[in-house]
C-alpha cells in the first residue's frame, strides 16, 4: 500500500495503481501534453501511452506520510515546457490531495519526447 489515512471510522488504504491513475489522468488534462511515456524504456525507445495504460508512466514513492510522484511525459512541439511542467505539478498535487486526502511532498516531471 502506498498511502493510507486513519479516520475516526477506520482506515483507508490506497494502492499504488489508484494513485498512479489519478496522477496520469490529471497530467493528460493539462495543455501541451501529448501522452505519457513508459517509465521502463529499453534502448532509449519511449512508447507513447494513452488510455488505460497511463499509470505505466507514473512512479509513486511513499516516504514519511507523503507521496513523491515521478511523471514521464511527451509534450507537443511548439509549447513552452516549463509552463506545461508547472501546470502539471499544480494539477497533480491538487487532484491527489482533493480525491484521496493524501499529502504530496513533490512531483517530478520528466519530459521524454516532443511530438509534432
C-alpha positions, -999 to +999 in steps of 0.1 A: +000+000+000+014+034-010-009+056+011-033+053+040-054+076+061-067+069+096-101+083+104-124+080+133-144+054+115-114+033+104-085+032+079-084+039+042-057+022+021-047+033-014-030+011-038-001+025-059-022+019-091-050+041-079-027+070-071-008+065-104-041+065-124-052+098-107-018+113-115-018+101-151-053+114-158-045+147-141-014+150-163-034+143-195-058+171-187-030+197-190-025+216-222+005+206-242+008+170-231+005+145-259+008+114-237+026+096-211+059+077-218+066+043-203+089+046-173+105+012-182+120+021-215+147+000-230+173+010-256+161+046-254+129+039-272+099+055-255+064+042-260+036+067-261+009+056-237-027+066-239-060+054-223-059+027-197-021+025-196-014+059-182-003+046-148+028+030-165+042+065-170+039+073-133+062+062-104+049+066-069+072+067-038+059+069-002+081+084+025+071+097+059+034+101+052+040+120+019+038+109-017+065+117-042+054+113-078+076+110-109+059+115-143+072+106-177+056+127-204+057+135-241+049+171-250+036+189-281+061+207-303+060+245-300+048+246-264+068+261-235+079+231-215+084+250-182+049+263-182+035+228-190+056+212-162+044+238-136+008+233-146+012+195-143+027+198-109+000+220-095-028+199-111-014+166-099-008+178-063-043+194-061-062+164-076-044+137-055-050+158-023-086+165-033-096+130-043-077+110-017-068+133+012-031+122+009-003+148+011+020+151-019+056+161-010+068+166-045+061+160-082+089+154-107+082+159-144+105+140-168+100+151-205+110+122-226+100+134-260+084+160-282+058+152-308+049+173-339 
